[in-house]
Amino acid sequence: MNTLVSESLLQQVLSNFQEQVAEPAFLSAIRQQAFDRFSAVGFPTVKDEEWKYTNIHKLIDQSYVLNSDVDIEGLDFSAGEIPNLDAHRIVLVNGQYMLSFSSLEEEKGLIVKTMEDAVEEPAFQAHFAQHADKTSNPFVALNTAGYTNGVFIALAKNTILAKPIHIIHVATGTEDFFSQTRNLIVLEANAEAEIIESYMTVAGAAKNIQNKVSEIIVKENAKMQHYYLQVAESASNYFNHTEVYQEKYSLYNNYNCNFPGAAFIRNNINVRLDAENVESHLYGINLTDDKQLVDNHTEVDHMKPHCESYEWYKNITQGESAAVFNGKIFVREDAQKTNAFQQNNNLLISDKSAVYTKPQLEIFADDVKCSHGCTIGQFDNDALFYLRARGIGEEAARILLVHAFAFDVTTRFSNEVVRQYVEELVEESLSS
């Protein structure tokens, strides 16, 4: 049933909380605790340090349809597909798992369920809300209290997926709507998976806000490659929070790519290295345009010794768009022999665009190797002149220079098909 009242989004979600359906007592208790946390703080403002460059007032100061019905007749999700990608497919429409559009071949050791159906799974009960909800992000508390859909993915011990899982997140609706999706992904010991998530908007969709939280548990010696590919339209606005918890000898790689389209994107990616000999890599390519705002906040928490993290984000801004990068590395007192690297490079193509960057290191151990850096610049006019003097048109020359700028990151992609797809999206975004 649709819920719509002429109130701000804050008033709506507070009044709508009591309409939750019956569910197990442990889950109801978790939701109530999260609701109380959110009620106490509400939505963040620019007075909050973590949100000083990201004003969400206009976005939330209006009414939306909550828990909207989904019409899937004739649904076209081709904009989220990746050419030549051989993968299992999961389609989530406003967060709801659509079995009729999904394509999952049976693989031993793989469990895929809706979050509602997964409540009795041991991995769900062990990990749901045990990681993301320890953060101070109010959108996590809001999601825990009110999520209505999402997907649970679990890989049993020693399971190595034969091919990737491609999750296509589809936003669609005829009235302005607010949707909350919750995902839980658990890789047991020695499991390996590649998960690719694409975000798209159906043509003609009304303005929408998607509040998505994913908890990812990577157990001993497990490995996960994880892609975010944002190709949505301007009607869509996203709050994405990803919480990753790693155990010893595990590997987690995140490749976060955002392109012109969605009006507002806020990505929080937190990685907790809670054992020795853990490795994490975070890569980002963000190409913005028009009046788009893309805000990436990352947090890498080195909790134990002998761990390694590597982070490299690149922003390319066009039009009147803005990109925000706030990367934090924590090295706790016991995390000796830590090796942590962070780099943020920014290329402003338009004089009207903006970049706000804040790389941070907080180190409480003395035997570590840590570094961070940041650069902001514009096109190299000498390089542009050099290319044009050799018969290359200005548009082609600019594309070549941007490709060269992004190359350091895209070459780190483990999936060649996705790498080619991203590089094609970069070219299309520059020539459009």
Residue pairs with C-beta under 8 A, 6 or more apart in sequence:
1 67
1 69
2 65
2 66
2 67
2 68
2 69
2 175
3 12
3 16
3 19
3 65
3 66
3 67
4 63
4 64
4 65
4 66
4 175
5 11
5 12
5 15
5 63
6 63
7 15
7 63
8 60
8 61
8 62
8 63
9 43
9 60
9 61
9 62
9 63
9 64
9 178
9 209
10 42
10 43
10 60
12 63
12 64
12 66
12 178
13 38
13 66
13 142
13 145
13 146
13 178
14 39
16 66
16 67
16 146
17 35
17 145
17 146
20 28
20 31
20 146
23 119
24 119
26 125
27 119
27 128
30 128
30 129
30 133
30 144
31 144
31 145
31 146
32 145
34 129
34 133
34 140
34 141
34 142
34 143
34 144
34 145
35 141
35 145
35 146
37 138
37 141
38 138
38 141
38 142
38 145
41 138
41 141
42 138
43 56
43 60
43 138
44 50
44 51
44 56
44 138
45 51
45 55
45 57
46 52
46 53
46 54
46 55
50 297
50 326
53 295
53 322
53 324
53 356
54 266
54 293
54 295
54 324
56 264
56 266
59 209
59 237
59 264
60 209
62 176
63 176
64 176
64 177
64 178
64 208
64 209
65 173
65 175
65 176
65 177
65 178
66 177
66 178
67 148
68 94
68 173
68 175
68 177
68 179
70 93
70 94
70 96
70 172
70 173
71 172
72 93
72 98
72 100
72 101
75 93
75 98
75 101
75 170
75 172
75 202
76 202
76 203
77 91
77 101
77 168
77 170
77 200
77 202
79 200
79 201
79 231
80 168
80 169
80 170
80 198
80 199
80 200
80 231
81 168
81 198
82 166
82 196
82 198
82 229
82 417
82 418
82 421
83 417
83 421
84 417
85 164
85 166
85 196
85 417
85 418
85 421
86 163
86 164
87 163
87 164
87 165
87 166
87 196
88 103
88 104
88 105
88 107
88 161
88 163
88 164
88 165
88 166
89 101
89 102
89 103
89 104
89 165
89 166
89 168
90 97
90 102
90 104
90 112
90 151
90 165
90 166
90 167
90 168
91 97
91 98
91 101
91 102
91 167
91 168
91 170
92 98
92 149
92 150
92 151
92 167
92 168
92 169
92 170
92 181
93 101
93 170
93 172
94 149
94 170
94 171
94 172
94 173
94 177
94 179
94 181
94 208
94 210
95 147
95 148
95 149
95 150
95 169
95 179
95 180
95 181
95 182
95 210
95 212
96 149
97 114
97 149
97 150
97 151
104 112
107 159
107 161
107 162
108 156
108 159
109 155
109 156
109 157
109 158
109 159
109 191
110 153
110 154
110 155
110 156
110 159
110 161
111 118
111 121
111 152
111 153
111 154
111 155
111 156
112 151
112 152
112 153
112 165
113 121
113 151
113 152
114 149
114 150
114 151
114 152
115 124
115 147
115 149
115 150
115 151
115 152
115 182
115 183
115 184
116 149
117 152
118 124
118 152
118 184
119 125
121 152
121 154
123 152
123 154
123 184
123 186
123 188
123 217
124 152
124 184
127 184
127 186
127 215
127 217
127 245
128 184
128 215
129 144
129 215
130 215
131 215
131 217
131 243
131 245
131 272
132 140
132 144
132 213
132 214
132 215
132 241
132 243
132 270
133 140
133 141
133 144
135 241
135 243
135 268
135 270
137 241
137 268
139 211
139 213
139 239
139 241
140 213
140 241
140 243
142 180
142 211
143 180
143 181
143 182
143 211
143 212
143 213
143 241
144 182
144 213
146 180
147 180
147 181
147 182
147 213
148 179
148 180
149 179
149 180
149 181
149 182
150 181
150 182
150 183
150 184
150 212
151 167
151 183
152 183
152 184
152 185
153 165
153 183
153 184
153 185
153 186
153 193
153 195
154 185
154 186
154 187
154 188
155 161
155 186
155 187
155 188
155 191
155 192
155 193
155 222
156 188
156 191
157 188
157 189
157 190
157 191
158 188
158 189
158 190
158 191
159 188
159 191
159 192
160 191
160 192
161 192
161 193
161 194
163 194
164 193
164 194
164 195
164 196
164 225
164 415
165 193
165 194
165 195
165 196
166 196
166 197
166 198
167 195
167 196
167 197
167 198
168 197
168 198
168 200
169 181
169 197
169 198
169 199
169 200
169 210
169 212
170 200
170 201
170 202
171 179
171 199
171 200
171 201
171 202
171 205
171 208
171 210
171 232
171 235
171 236
172 201
172 202
172 205
173 205
173 206
173 208
174 205
174 206
175 206
176 206
176 207
176 208
177 206
177 208
177 209
178 208
178 209
178 211
179 208
179 209
179 210
179 211
180 210
180 211
180 212
181 210
181 211
181 212
181 213
182 212
182 213
182 214
183 212
183 213
183 214
183 215
184 214
184 215
185 193
185 195
185 214
185 215
185 216
185 217
185 224
186 216
186 217
186 219
187 193
187 216
187 217
187 218
187 219
187 222
187 223
187 224
188 219
188 222
189 219
189 220
189 221
189 222
190 220
190 221
190 222
191 219
191 222
191 223
192 222
192 223
192 224
193 223
193 224
193 225
194 224
194 225
194 226
194 227
194 414
194 415
195 224
195 225
195 226
195 227
196 226
196 227
196 229
196 415
196 418
197 226
197 227
197 228
197 229
198 229
198 231
199 210
199 228
199 229
199 230
199 231
199 232
199 236
199 238
199 262
200 231
200 232
200 233
201 208
201 232
201 233
201 235
201 236
201 261
201 262
203 233
205 233
205 235
205 236
206 235
207 235
207 237
208 235
208 236
208 237
209 237
209 238
209 239
210 236
210 237
210 238
210 239
210 240
211 239
212 238
212 239
212 240
212 241
213 240
213 241
213 242
213 243
214 240
214 241
214 242
214 243
215 243
215 245
216 224
216 226
216 242
216 243
216 244
216 245
216 252
217 245
218 224
218 244
218 245
218 246
218 247
218 250
218 251
218 252
219 247
219 250
220 247
220 248
220 249
220 250
220 275
221 248
221 249
221 250
222 247
222 250
222 251
223 250
223 251
223 252
224 251
224 252
224 253
225 253
225 255
225 414
225 415
226 252
226 253
226 254
226 255
227 254
227 255
227 257
227 413
227 415
227 418
228 240
228 254
228 255
228 256
228 257
228 258
228 267
229 257
229 418
229 421
229 422
229 425
230 238
230 257
230 258
230 259
230 261
230 262
230 265
231 259
231 261
231 425
232 238
232 261
232 262
233 261
233 262
234 261
234 262
234 263
234 290
234 292
235 263
236 261
236 262
236 263
237 262
237 263
237 264
237 265
238 262
238 264
238 265
238 266
238 267
239 266
240 265
240 266
240 267
240 268
241 268
241 270
242 254
242 267
242 268
242 269
242 270
243 270
243 272
244 252
244 254
244 269
244 270
244 271
244 272
244 280
245 272
245 274
246 252
246 271
246 272
246 273
246 274
246 275
246 278
246 280
247 274
247 275
247 278
248 275
248 276
248 277
248 278
249 275
249 277
249 278
250 275
250 278
250 279
251 278
251 279
251 280
252 271
252 279
252 280
252 281
253 280
253 281
253 282
253 283
253 414
254 269
254 271
254 280
254 281
254 282
254 283
255 283
255 284
255 412
255 413
255 418
256 267
256 269
256 282
256 283
256 284
256 285
256 286
256 296
256 313
257 284
257 285
257 286
257 422
257 425
258 265
258 267
258 284
258 285
258 286
258 287
258 288
258 294
259 287
259 425
259 426
259 429
260 287
260 288
260 289
260 290
260 292
260 318
260 321
260 429
260 432
261 292
262 292
263 291
263 292
263 293
264 292
264 293
265 292
265 293
265 294
265 295
266 295
266 297
267 294
267 295
267 296
267 297
268 297
268 298
268 299
269 282
269 296
269 297
269 298
269 299
270 298
270 299
270 300
270 301
271 280
271 282
271 298
271 299
271 300
271 301
271 309
272 301
272 303
273 280
273 300
273 301
273 302
273 303
273 304
273 307
273 309
273 335
274 303
274 304
275 304
276 304
276 305
276 306
276 307
277 306
277 307
278 304
278 307
278 308
279 307
279 308
279 309
280 300
280 307
280 308
280 309
280 310
281 309
281 310
281 311
281 412
282 298
282 300
282 309
282 310
282 311
282 312
282 313
283 311
283 312
283 313
283 409
283 412
283 413
284 296
284 312
284 313
284 314
284 315
284 325
284 409
285 313
285 314
285 316
285 406
285 409
285 410
285 422
285 426
286 294
286 296
286 313
286 314
286 315
286 316
286 323
287 316
287 318
287 402
287 425
287 426
287 429
287 430
288 294
288 315
288 316
288 317
288 318
288 319
288 321
288 322
288 323
288 353
289 318
289 319
289 321
289 429
290 318
290 319
290 320
290 321
291 319
291 320
291 321
292 319
292 321
292 322
293 321
293 322
293 323
293 324
294 315
294 321
294 322
294 323
294 324
295 323
295 324
295 326
296 313
296 323
296 324
296 325
296 326
296 327
297 324
297 326
297 327
297 328
298 311
298 313
298 326
298 327
298 328
299 327
299 328
299 330
300 309
300 311
300 327
300 328
300 329
300 330
300 340
300 342
301 330
301 332
302 309
302 329
302 330
302 331
302 332
302 335
302 338
302 340
303 332
303 334
303 335
304 334
304 335
305 334
305 335
305 336
305 337
305 338
305 365
306 336
306 337
306 338
307 335
307 338
307 339
308 338
308 339
308 340
309 329
309 339
309 340
309 341
310 340
310 341
311 327
311 329
311 341
311 342
311 343
312 341
312 342
312 343
312 344
312 345
312 408
312 409
312 412
313 325
313 327
313 343
313 344
313 345
313 409
314 344
314 345
314 346
314 347
314 405
314 406
314 408
314 409
315 323
315 325
315 344
315 345
315 346
315 347
315 355
315 357
316 346
316 347
316 349
316 402
316 405
316 406
316 426
317 323
317 346
317 347
317 348
317 349
317 350
317 353
317 354
317 355
318 349
318 350
318 353
318 429
318 430
319 350
319 352
319 353
320 350
320 352
320 353
321 350
321 353
321 354
322 353
322 354
322 355
322 356
323 346
323 353
323 354
323 355
323 356
324 355
324 356
324 357
325 344
325 346
325 355
325 356
325 357
325 358
325 359
326 357
326 358
326 360
327 342
327 344
327 358
327 359
327 360
327 372
328 360
328 361
328 362
329 340
329 342
329 360
329 361
329 362
329 363
329 370
329 372
330 362
331 338
331 340
331 361
331 362
331 363
331 364
331 365
331 368
331 370
332 364
332 365
333 364
333 365
334 365
335 364
335 365
335 368
336 365
336 366
336 367
336 368
337 367
337 368
338 365
338 368
338 369
338 370
339 368
339 369
339 370
340 361
340 368
340 369
340 370
340 371
341 370
341 371
341 372
342 359
342 361
342 371
342 372
342 373
343 372
343 373
343 374
344 357
344 359
344 373
344 374
344 375
345 374
345 375
345 405
346 355
346 357
346 374
346 375
346 376
346 377
347 377
347 378
347 379
347 402
347 405
348 354
348 355
348 376
348 377
348 378
349 378
349 379
349 398
349 402
355 376
357 374
357 376
359 372
359 373
359 374
360 372
361 370
361 372
363 370
379 398
379 401
380 401
383 401
384 394
384 397
384 398
384 401
387 396
387 397
387 400
387 401
388 394
388 397
392 400
395 430
395 431
398 430
399 426
399 427
399 430
399 431
402 426
402 430
403 423
403 426
403 427
406 423
406 426
410 419
410 422
410 423
411 419
413 419
413 422
